[in-house]
């Protein structure tokens, strides 16, 4: 995860892959590429801004969630 000026958070490919690994995805690299293609509407190569909300909806839509604390 990278913070840009103005506290904008950007998720890179490696962050997406790590997220899907954490959620227990069988093929996290494929899911990362699929999510980036589907969600990165401005083709920046990052998930940022309102795309972060779309990422959460994308993950929930596939049944991925963690009910426990992220600690």
PyMOL Python script that loads the backbone (N, CA, C, O; Angstrom):
from pymol import cmd

cmd.read_pdbstr("""\
ATOM      1  N   UNK A   1       0.853  -1.169   0.000  1.00  0.00           N
ATOM      2  CA  UNK A   1       0.000   0.000   0.000  1.00  0.00           C
ATOM      3  C   UNK A   1       0.895   1.226   0.000  1.00  0.00           C
ATOM      4  O   UNK A   1       1.917   1.275   0.683  1.00  0.00           O
ATOM      5  N   UNK A   2       0.500   2.177  -0.754  1.00  0.00           N
ATOM      6  CA  UNK A   2       1.281   3.396  -0.889  1.00  0.00           C
ATOM      7  C   UNK A   2       0.384   4.592  -0.596  1.00  0.00           C
ATOM      8  O   UNK A   2      -0.765   4.648  -1.034  1.00  0.00           O
ATOM      9  N   UNK A   3       0.930   5.548   0.154  1.00  0.00           N
ATOM     10  CA  UNK A   3       0.199   6.794   0.398  1.00  0.00           C
ATOM     11  C   UNK A   3       0.786   7.879  -0.479  1.00  0.00           C
ATOM     12  O   UNK A   3       1.998   8.094  -0.502  1.00  0.00           O
ATOM     13  N   UNK A   4      -0.082   8.551  -1.194  1.00  0.00           N
ATOM     14  CA  UNK A   4       0.338   9.668  -2.033  1.00  0.00           C
ATOM     15  C   UNK A   4       0.010  10.964  -1.311  1.00  0.00           C
ATOM     16  O   UNK A   4      -0.507  10.950  -0.194  1.00  0.00           O
ATOM     17  N   UNK A   5       0.309  12.059  -1.944  1.00  0.00           N
ATOM     18  CA  UNK A   5       0.006  13.358  -1.357  1.00  0.00           C
ATOM     19  C   UNK A   5      -1.486  13.473  -1.083  1.00  0.00           C
ATOM     20  O   UNK A   5      -2.306  12.928  -1.823  1.00  0.00           O
ATOM     21  N   UNK A   6      -1.829  14.175  -0.033  1.00  0.00           N
ATOM     22  CA  UNK A   6      -3.233  14.327   0.333  1.00  0.00           C
ATOM     23  C   UNK A   6      -3.800  13.079   0.978  1.00  0.00           C
ATOM     24  O   UNK A   6      -5.018  12.912   1.029  1.00  0.00           O
ATOM     25  N   UNK A   7      -2.943  12.200   1.469  1.00  0.00           N
ATOM     26  CA  UNK A   7      -3.350  10.960   2.139  1.00  0.00           C
ATOM     27  C   UNK A   7      -4.143  10.012   1.245  1.00  0.00           C
ATOM     28  O   UNK A   7      -4.933   9.212   1.748  1.00  0.00           O
ATOM     29  N   UNK A   8      -3.948  10.086  -0.059  1.00  0.00           N
ATOM     30  CA  UNK A   8      -4.601   9.145  -0.961  1.00  0.00           C
ATOM     31  C   UNK A   8      -3.923   7.790  -0.834  1.00  0.00           C
ATOM     32  O   UNK A   8      -2.696   7.700  -0.893  1.00  0.00           O
ATOM     33  N   UNK A   9      -4.701   6.749  -0.662  1.00  0.00           N
ATOM     34  CA  UNK A   9      -4.174   5.392  -0.546  1.00  0.00           C
ATOM     35  C   UNK A   9      -4.282   4.719  -1.909  1.00  0.00           C
ATOM     36  O   UNK A   9      -5.318   4.792  -2.570  1.00  0.00           O
ATOM     37  N   UNK A  10      -3.192   4.060  -2.322  1.00  0.00           N
ATOM     38  CA  UNK A  10      -3.184   3.324  -3.579  1.00  0.00           C
ATOM     39  C   UNK A  10      -2.775   1.887  -3.299  1.00  0.00           C
ATOM     40  O   UNK A  10      -1.803   1.643  -2.585  1.00  0.00           O
ATOM     41  N   UNK A  11      -3.504   0.946  -3.852  1.00  0.00           N
ATOM     42  CA  UNK A  11      -3.144  -0.458  -3.751  1.00  0.00           C
ATOM     43  C   UNK A  11      -2.516  -0.891  -5.066  1.00  0.00           C
ATOM     44  O   UNK A  11      -3.068  -0.663  -6.142  1.00  0.00           O
ATOM     45  N   UNK A  12      -1.357  -1.517  -4.959  1.00  0.00           N
ATOM     46  CA  UNK A  12      -0.655  -2.024  -6.132  1.00  0.00           C
ATOM     47  C   UNK A  12      -1.019  -3.489  -6.344  1.00  0.00           C
ATOM     48  O   UNK A  12      -1.738  -4.076  -5.535  1.00  0.00           O
ATOM     49  N   UNK A  13      -0.525  -4.078  -7.425  1.00  0.00           N
ATOM     50  CA  UNK A  13      -0.776  -5.493  -7.717  1.00  0.00           C
ATOM     51  C   UNK A  13      -0.381  -6.385  -6.549  1.00  0.00           C
ATOM     52  O   UNK A  13      -1.129  -7.286  -6.172  1.00  0.00           O
ATOM     53  N   UNK A  14       0.794  -6.135  -5.976  1.00  0.00           N
ATOM     54  CA  UNK A  14       1.271  -6.987  -4.882  1.00  0.00           C
ATOM     55  C   UNK A  14       0.353  -6.887  -3.668  1.00  0.00           C
ATOM     56  O   UNK A  14       0.177  -7.866  -2.942  1.00  0.00           O
ATOM     57  N   UNK A  15      -0.236  -5.706  -3.440  1.00  0.00           N
ATOM     58  CA  UNK A  15      -1.165  -5.529  -2.326  1.00  0.00           C
ATOM     59  C   UNK A  15      -2.451  -6.313  -2.564  1.00  0.00           C
ATOM     60  O   UNK A  15      -2.988  -6.937  -1.649  1.00  0.00           O
ATOM     61  N   UNK A  16      -2.939  -6.275  -3.803  1.00  0.00           N
ATOM     62  CA  UNK A  16      -4.152  -7.020  -4.137  1.00  0.00           C
ATOM     63  C   UNK A  16      -3.921  -8.519  -3.993  1.00  0.00           C
ATOM     64  O   UNK A  16      -4.769  -9.235  -3.461  1.00  0.00           O
ATOM     65  N   UNK A  17      -2.775  -8.988  -4.466  1.00  0.00           N
ATOM     66  CA  UNK A  17      -2.464 -10.411  -4.358  1.00  0.00           C
ATOM     67  C   UNK A  17      -2.382 -10.825  -2.894  1.00  0.00           C
ATOM     68  O   UNK A  17      -2.914 -11.868  -2.515  1.00  0.00           O
ATOM     69  N   UNK A  18      -1.724 -10.023  -2.071  1.00  0.00           N
ATOM     70  CA  UNK A  18      -1.620 -10.326  -0.638  1.00  0.00           C
ATOM     71  C   UNK A  18      -2.996 -10.338   0.021  1.00  0.00           C
ATOM     72  O   UNK A  18      -3.261 -11.154   0.904  1.00  0.00           O
ATOM     73  N   UNK A  19      -3.867  -9.433  -0.410  1.00  0.00           N
ATOM     74  CA  UNK A  19      -5.223  -9.384   0.133  1.00  0.00           C
ATOM     75  C   UNK A  19      -5.978 -10.661  -0.192  1.00  0.00           C
ATOM     76  O   UNK A  19      -6.607 -11.250   0.686  1.00  0.00           O
ATOM     77  N   UNK A  20      -5.924 -11.090  -1.437  1.00  0.00           N
ATOM     78  CA  UNK A  20      -6.637 -12.307  -1.812  1.00  0.00           C
ATOM     79  C   UNK A  20      -6.005 -13.549  -1.188  1.00  0.00           C
ATOM     80  O   UNK A  20      -6.715 -14.514  -0.905  1.00  0.00           O
ATOM     81  N   UNK A  21      -4.692 -13.552  -0.967  1.00  0.00           N
ATOM     82  CA  UNK A  21      -4.056 -14.648  -0.230  1.00  0.00           C
ATOM     83  C   UNK A  21      -4.597 -14.698   1.189  1.00  0.00           C
ATOM     84  O   UNK A  21      -4.919 -15.772   1.698  1.00  0.00           O
ATOM     85  N   UNK A  22      -4.698 -13.539   1.831  1.00  0.00           N
ATOM     86  CA  UNK A  22      -5.218 -13.447   3.194  1.00  0.00           C
ATOM     87  C   UNK A  22      -6.655 -13.966   3.273  1.00  0.00           C
ATOM     88  O   UNK A  22      -7.042 -14.595   4.258  1.00  0.00           O
ATOM     89  N   UNK A  23      -7.429 -13.700   2.241  1.00  0.00           N
ATOM     90  CA  UNK A  23      -8.829 -14.130   2.226  1.00  0.00           C
ATOM     91  C   UNK A  23      -8.992 -15.605   1.855  1.00  0.00           C
ATOM     92  O   UNK A  23     -10.105 -16.130   1.878  1.00  0.00           O
ATOM     93  N   UNK A  24      -7.894 -16.269   1.516  1.00  0.00           N
ATOM     94  CA  UNK A  24      -7.936 -17.702   1.244  1.00  0.00           C
ATOM     95  C   UNK A  24      -8.237 -18.082  -0.192  1.00  0.00           C
ATOM     96  O   UNK A  24      -8.680 -19.200  -0.451  1.00  0.00           O
ATOM     97  N   UNK A  25      -8.008 -17.185  -1.122  1.00  0.00           N
ATOM     98  CA  UNK A  25      -8.245 -17.459  -2.536  1.00  0.00           C
ATOM     99  C   UNK A  25      -7.299 -18.551  -3.026  1.00  0.00           C
ATOM    100  O   UNK A  25      -6.114 -18.547  -2.694  1.00  0.00           O
ATOM    101  N   UNK A  26      -7.825 -19.486  -3.816  1.00  0.00           N
ATOM    102  CA  UNK A  26      -6.988 -20.564  -4.329  1.00  0.00           C
ATOM    103  C   UNK A  26      -5.965 -20.075  -5.349  1.00  0.00           C
ATOM    104  O   UNK A  26      -4.844 -20.581  -5.390  1.00  0.00           O
ATOM    105  N   UNK A  27      -6.332 -19.116  -6.156  1.00  0.00           N
ATOM    106  CA  UNK A  27      -5.428 -18.577  -7.177  1.00  0.00           C
ATOM    107  C   UNK A  27      -5.354 -17.060  -7.015  1.00  0.00           C
ATOM    108  O   UNK A  27      -5.954 -16.329  -7.803  1.00  0.00           O
ATOM    109  N   UNK A  28      -4.624 -16.573  -6.001  1.00  0.00           N
ATOM    110  CA  UNK A  28      -4.612 -15.133  -5.717  1.00  0.00           C
ATOM    111  C   UNK A  28      -4.062 -14.275  -6.850  1.00  0.00           C
ATOM    112  O   UNK A  28      -4.513 -13.145  -7.033  1.00  0.00           O
ATOM    113  N   UNK A  29      -3.106 -14.780  -7.607  1.00  0.00           N
ATOM    114  CA  UNK A  29      -2.562 -14.011  -8.728  1.00  0.00           C
ATOM    115  C   UNK A  29      -3.603 -13.778  -9.809  1.00  0.00           C
ATOM    116  O   UNK A  29      -3.688 -12.688 -10.376  1.00  0.00           O
ATOM    117  N   UNK A  30      -4.394 -14.805 -10.094  1.00  0.00           N
ATOM    118  CA  UNK A  30      -5.473 -14.668 -11.081  1.00  0.00           C
ATOM    119  C   UNK A  30      -6.541 -13.705 -10.577  1.00  0.00           C
ATOM    120  O   UNK A  30      -7.011 -12.848 -11.326  1.00  0.00           O
ATOM    121  N   UNK A  31      -6.924 -13.843  -9.313  1.00  0.00           N
ATOM    122  CA  UNK A  31      -7.970 -12.985  -8.752  1.00  0.00           C
ATOM    123  C   UNK A  31      -7.497 -11.535  -8.703  1.00  0.00           C
ATOM    124  O   UNK A  31      -8.284 -10.619  -8.940  1.00  0.00           O
ATOM    125  N   UNK A  32      -6.228 -11.323  -8.399  1.00  0.00           N
ATOM    126  CA  UNK A  32      -5.656  -9.963  -8.390  1.00  0.00           C
ATOM    127  C   UNK A  32      -5.736  -9.344  -9.774  1.00  0.00           C
ATOM    128  O   UNK A  32      -6.150  -8.194  -9.916  1.00  0.00           O
ATOM    129  N   UNK A  33      -5.343 -10.094 -10.794  1.00  0.00           N
ATOM    130  CA  UNK A  33      -5.377  -9.576 -12.166  1.00  0.00           C
ATOM    131  C   UNK A  33      -6.808  -9.296 -12.611  1.00  0.00           C
ATOM    132  O   UNK A  33      -7.077  -8.292 -13.270  1.00  0.00           O
ATOM    133  N   UNK A  34      -7.711 -10.181 -12.249  1.00  0.00           N
ATOM    134  CA  UNK A  34      -9.117 -10.007 -12.601  1.00  0.00           C
ATOM    135  C   UNK A  34      -9.705  -8.777 -11.916  1.00  0.00           C
ATOM    136  O   UNK A  34     -10.415  -7.991 -12.543  1.00  0.00           O
ATOM    137  N   UNK A  35      -9.411  -8.614 -10.639  1.00  0.00           N
ATOM    138  CA  UNK A  35      -9.922  -7.463  -9.886  1.00  0.00           C
ATOM    139  C   UNK A  35      -9.370  -6.165 -10.462  1.00  0.00           C
ATOM    140  O   UNK A  35     -10.107  -5.194 -10.629  1.00  0.00           O
ATOM    141  N   UNK A  36      -8.085  -6.148 -10.763  1.00  0.00           N
ATOM    142  CA  UNK A  36      -7.474  -4.935 -11.308  1.00  0.00           C
ATOM    143  C   UNK A  36      -8.104  -4.570 -12.658  1.00  0.00           C
ATOM    144  O   UNK A  36      -8.389  -3.401 -12.919  1.00  0.00           O
ATOM    145  N   UNK A  37      -8.316  -5.564 -13.499  1.00  0.00           N
ATOM    146  CA  UNK A  37      -8.925  -5.309 -14.812  1.00  0.00           C
ATOM    147  C   UNK A  37     -10.354  -4.787 -14.665  1.00  0.00           C
ATOM    148  O   UNK A  37     -10.764  -3.882 -15.392  1.00  0.00           O
ATOM    149  N   UNK A  38     -11.104  -5.350 -13.737  1.00  0.00           N
ATOM    150  CA  UNK A  38     -12.507  -4.996 -13.554  1.00  0.00           C
ATOM    151  C   UNK A  38     -12.685  -3.659 -12.840  1.00  0.00           C
ATOM    152  O   UNK A  38     -13.586  -2.892 -13.179  1.00  0.00           O
ATOM    153  N   UNK A  39     -11.837  -3.373 -11.856  1.00  0.00           N
ATOM    154  CA  UNK A  39     -12.047  -2.234 -10.958  1.00  0.00           C
ATOM    155  C   UNK A  39     -11.259  -0.989 -11.350  1.00  0.00           C
ATOM    156  O   UNK A  39     -11.724   0.126 -11.113  1.00  0.00           O
ATOM    157  N   UNK A  40     -10.089  -1.152 -11.938  1.00  0.00           N
ATOM    158  CA  UNK A  40      -9.229  -0.010 -12.267  1.00  0.00           C
ATOM    159  C   UNK A  40      -9.775   0.729 -13.488  1.00  0.00           C
ATOM    160  O   UNK A  40      -9.274   0.567 -14.601  1.00  0.00           O
ATOM    161  N   UNK A  41     -10.798   1.531 -13.268  1.00  0.00           N
ATOM    162  CA  UNK A  41     -11.515   2.177 -14.369  1.00  0.00           C
ATOM    163  C   UNK A  41     -10.701   3.248 -15.086  1.00  0.00           C
ATOM    164  O   UNK A  41     -10.964   3.547 -16.251  1.00  0.00           O
ATOM    165  N   UNK A  42      -9.715   3.830 -14.403  1.00  0.00           N
ATOM    166  CA  UNK A  42      -8.904   4.864 -15.054  1.00  0.00           C
ATOM    167  C   UNK A  42      -7.595   4.305 -15.628  1.00  0.00           C
ATOM    168  O   UNK A  42      -6.752   5.058 -16.117  1.00  0.00           O
ATOM    169  N   UNK A  43      -7.435   2.979 -15.564  1.00  0.00           N
ATOM    170  CA  UNK A  43      -6.259   2.290 -16.111  1.00  0.00           C
ATOM    171  C   UNK A  43      -4.937   2.838 -15.590  1.00  0.00           C
ATOM    172  O   UNK A  43      -3.959   2.935 -16.333  1.00  0.00           O
ATOM    173  N   UNK A  44      -4.913   3.195 -14.308  1.00  0.00           N
ATOM    174  CA  UNK A  44      -3.699   3.727 -13.690  1.00  0.00           C
ATOM    175  C   UNK A  44      -2.751   2.629 -13.221  1.00  0.00           C
ATOM    176  O   UNK A  44      -1.577   2.889 -12.958  1.00  0.00           O
ATOM    177  N   UNK A  45      -3.261   1.398 -13.115  1.00  0.00           N
ATOM    178  CA  UNK A  45      -2.451   0.310 -12.582  1.00  0.00           C
ATOM    179  C   UNK A  45      -2.553   0.187 -11.080  1.00  0.00           C
ATOM    180  O   UNK A  45      -1.899  -0.663 -10.476  1.00  0.00           O
ATOM    181  N   UNK A  46      -3.368   1.031 -10.470  1.00  0.00           N
ATOM    182  CA  UNK A  46      -3.574   1.034  -9.026  1.00  0.00           C
ATOM    183  C   UNK A  46      -5.068   1.033  -8.722  1.00  0.00           C
ATOM    184  O   UNK A  46      -5.884   1.421  -9.558  1.00  0.00           O
ATOM    185  N   UNK A  47      -5.410   0.598  -7.532  1.00  0.00           N
ATOM    186  CA  UNK A  47      -6.765   0.757  -7.014  1.00  0.00           C
ATOM    187  C   UNK A  47      -6.693   1.909  -6.028  1.00  0.00           C
ATOM    188  O   UNK A  47      -5.924   1.870  -5.067  1.00  0.00           O
ATOM    189  N   UNK A  48      -7.497   2.934  -6.271  1.00  0.00           N
ATOM    190  CA  UNK A  48      -7.444   4.115  -5.406  1.00  0.00           C
ATOM    191  C   UNK A  48      -8.798   4.811  -5.406  1.00  0.00           C
ATOM    192  O   UNK A  48      -9.643   4.549  -6.263  1.00  0.00           O
ATOM    193  N   UNK A  49      -8.994   5.696  -4.441  1.00  0.00           N
ATOM    194  CA  UNK A  49     -10.218   6.490  -4.367  1.00  0.00           C
ATOM    195  C   UNK A  49     -11.468   5.638  -4.278  1.00  0.00           C
ATOM    196  O   UNK A  49     -11.540   4.702  -3.482  1.00  0.00           O
ATOM    197  N   UNK A  50     -12.447   5.967  -5.097  1.00  0.00           N
ATOM    198  CA  UNK A  50     -13.714   5.228  -5.055  1.00  0.00           C
ATOM    199  C   UNK A  50     -13.559   3.800  -5.566  1.00  0.00           C
ATOM    200  O   UNK A  50     -14.436   2.964  -5.349  1.00  0.00           O
ATOM    201  N   UNK A  51     -12.455   3.519  -6.239  1.00  0.00           N
ATOM    202  CA  UNK A  51     -12.193   2.146  -6.674  1.00  0.00           C
ATOM    203  C   UNK A  51     -12.014   1.222  -5.472  1.00  0.00           C
ATOM    204  O   UNK A  51     -12.271   0.022  -5.574  1.00  0.00           O
ATOM    205  N   UNK A  52     -11.577   1.768  -4.332  1.00  0.00           N
ATOM    206  CA  UNK A  52     -11.432   0.954  -3.123  1.00  0.00           C
ATOM    207  C   UNK A  52     -12.784   0.407  -2.681  1.00  0.00           C
ATOM    208  O   UNK A  52     -12.878  -0.746  -2.260  1.00  0.00           O
ATOM    209  N   UNK A  53     -13.831   1.227  -2.773  1.00  0.00           N
ATOM    210  CA  UNK A  53     -15.180   0.760  -2.447  1.00  0.00           C
ATOM    211  C   UNK A  53     -15.601  -0.355  -3.402  1.00  0.00           C
ATOM    212  O   UNK A  53     -16.207  -1.343  -2.987  1.00  0.00           O
ATOM    213  N   UNK A  54     -15.279  -0.189  -4.671  1.00  0.00           N
ATOM    214  CA  UNK A  54     -15.615  -1.207  -5.668  1.00  0.00           C
ATOM    215  C   UNK A  54     -14.870  -2.511  -5.382  1.00  0.00           C
ATOM    216  O   UNK A  54     -15.408  -3.593  -5.617  1.00  0.00           O
ATOM    217  N   UNK A  55     -13.637  -2.417  -4.879  1.00  0.00           N
ATOM    218  CA  UNK A  55     -12.869  -3.609  -4.529  1.00  0.00           C
ATOM    219  C   UNK A  55     -13.547  -4.384  -3.406  1.00  0.00           C
ATOM    220  O   UNK A  55     -13.623  -5.611  -3.453  1.00  0.00           O
ATOM    221  N   UNK A  56     -14.035  -3.674  -2.404  1.00  0.00           N
ATOM    222  CA  UNK A  56     -14.740  -4.329  -1.296  1.00  0.00           C
ATOM    223  C   UNK A  56     -15.990  -5.035  -1.822  1.00  0.00           C
ATOM    224  O   UNK A  56     -16.247  -6.187  -1.470  1.00  0.00           O
ATOM    225  N   UNK A  57     -16.760  -4.357  -2.655  1.00  0.00           N
ATOM    226  CA  UNK A  57     -17.959  -4.965  -3.239  1.00  0.00           C
ATOM    227  C   UNK A  57     -17.596  -6.172  -4.100  1.00  0.00           C
ATOM    228  O   UNK A  57     -18.300  -7.182  -4.085  1.00  0.00           O
ATOM    229  N   UNK A  58     -16.513  -6.071  -4.841  1.00  0.00           N
ATOM    230  CA  UNK A  58     -16.034  -7.167  -5.685  1.00  0.00           C
ATOM    231  C   UNK A  58     -15.720  -8.392  -4.822  1.00  0.00           C
ATOM    232  O   UNK A  58     -16.141  -9.504  -5.140  1.00  0.00           O
ATOM    233  N   UNK A  59     -14.991  -8.186  -3.749  1.00  0.00           N
ATOM    234  CA  UNK A  59     -14.621  -9.292  -2.860  1.00  0.00           C
ATOM    235  C   UNK A  59     -15.852  -9.901  -2.195  1.00  0.00           C
ATOM    236  O   UNK A  59     -15.987 -11.123  -2.145  1.00  0.00           O
ATOM    237  N   UNK A  60     -16.741  -9.065  -1.688  1.00  0.00           N
ATOM    238  CA  UNK A  60     -17.977  -9.568  -1.083  1.00  0.00           C
ATOM    239  C   UNK A  60     -18.807 -10.345  -2.098  1.00  0.00           C
ATOM    240  O   UNK A  60     -19.416 -11.360  -1.758  1.00  0.00           O
ATOM    241  N   UNK A  61     -18.834  -9.881  -3.323  1.00  0.00           N
ATOM    242  CA  UNK A  61     -19.601 -10.548  -4.372  1.00  0.00           C
ATOM    243  C   UNK A  61     -19.137 -11.973  -4.635  1.00  0.00           C
ATOM    244  O   UNK A  61     -19.923 -12.817  -5.065  1.00  0.00           O
ATOM    245  N   UNK A  62     -17.867 -12.239  -4.378  1.00  0.00           N
ATOM    246  CA  UNK A  62     -17.327 -13.582  -4.534  1.00  0.00           C
ATOM    247  C   UNK A  62     -17.340 -14.360  -3.223  1.00  0.00           C
ATOM    248  O   UNK A  62     -16.834 -15.480  -3.157  1.00  0.00           O
ATOM    249  N   UNK A  63     -17.918 -13.768  -2.185  1.00  0.00           N
ATOM    250  CA  UNK A  63     -18.046 -14.460  -0.909  1.00  0.00           C
ATOM    251  C   UNK A  63     -16.826 -14.357  -0.014  1.00  0.00           C
ATOM    252  O   UNK A  63     -16.722 -15.090   0.969  1.00  0.00           O
ATOM    253  N   UNK A  64     -15.897 -13.459  -0.333  1.00  0.00           N
ATOM    254  CA  UNK A  64     -14.715 -13.286   0.506  1.00  0.00           C
ATOM    255  C   UNK A  64     -14.993 -12.262   1.590  1.00  0.00           C
ATOM    256  O   UNK A  64     -15.403 -11.135   1.309  1.00  0.00           O
ATOM    257  N   UNK A  65     -14.768 -12.660   2.809  1.00  0.00           N
ATOM    258  CA  UNK A  65     -14.854 -11.724   3.926  1.00  0.00           C
ATOM    259  C   UNK A  65     -14.178 -12.350   5.129  1.00  0.00           C
ATOM    260  O   UNK A  65     -14.027 -13.569   5.211  1.00  0.00           O
ATOM    261  N   UNK A  66     -13.782 -11.518   6.041  1.00  0.00           N
ATOM    262  CA  UNK A  66     -13.200 -11.963   7.305  1.00  0.00           C
ATOM    263  C   UNK A  66     -14.020 -11.339   8.409  1.00  0.00           C
ATOM    264  O   UNK A  66     -14.129 -10.115   8.488  1.00  0.00           O
ATOM    265  N   UNK A  67     -14.591 -12.155   9.253  1.00  0.00           N
ATOM    266  CA  UNK A  67     -15.401 -11.613  10.341  1.00  0.00           C
ATOM    267  C   UNK A  67     -14.560 -11.290  11.564  1.00  0.00           C
ATOM    268  O   UNK A  67     -14.998 -10.534  12.432  1.00  0.00           O
ATOM    269  N   UNK A  68     -13.361 -11.849  11.648  1.00  0.00           N
ATOM    270  CA  UNK A  68     -12.496 -11.586  12.793  1.00  0.00           C
ATOM    271  C   UNK A  68     -11.684 -10.316  12.574  1.00  0.00           C
ATOM    272  O   UNK A  68     -11.657  -9.756  11.478  1.00  0.00           O
ATOM    273  N   UNK A  69     -11.036  -9.886  13.622  1.00  0.00           N
ATOM    274  CA  UNK A  69     -10.202  -8.686  13.564  1.00  0.00           C
ATOM    275  C   UNK A  69      -9.045  -8.897  12.596  1.00  0.00           C
ATOM    276  O   UNK A  69      -8.581 -10.022  12.407  1.00  0.00           O
ATOM    277  N   UNK A  70      -8.591  -7.831  11.996  1.00  0.00           N
ATOM    278  CA  UNK A  70      -7.461  -7.910  11.071  1.00  0.00           C
ATOM    279  C   UNK A  70      -6.126  -7.907  11.795  1.00  0.00           C
ATOM    280  O   UNK A  70      -5.079  -7.887  11.148  1.00  0.00           O
ATOM    281  N   UNK A  71      -6.137  -7.926  13.097  1.00  0.00           N
ATOM    282  CA  UNK A  71      -4.883  -7.904  13.855  1.00  0.00           C
ATOM    283  C   UNK A  71      -4.149  -9.199  13.751  1.00  0.00           C
ATOM    284  O   UNK A  71      -3.073  -9.347  14.331  1.00  0.00           O
TER     285      UNK A  71
END
""", "prot")
cmd.dss("prot")
cmd.show_as("cartoon", "prot")
cmd.util.cbc("prot")
cmd.orient("prot")
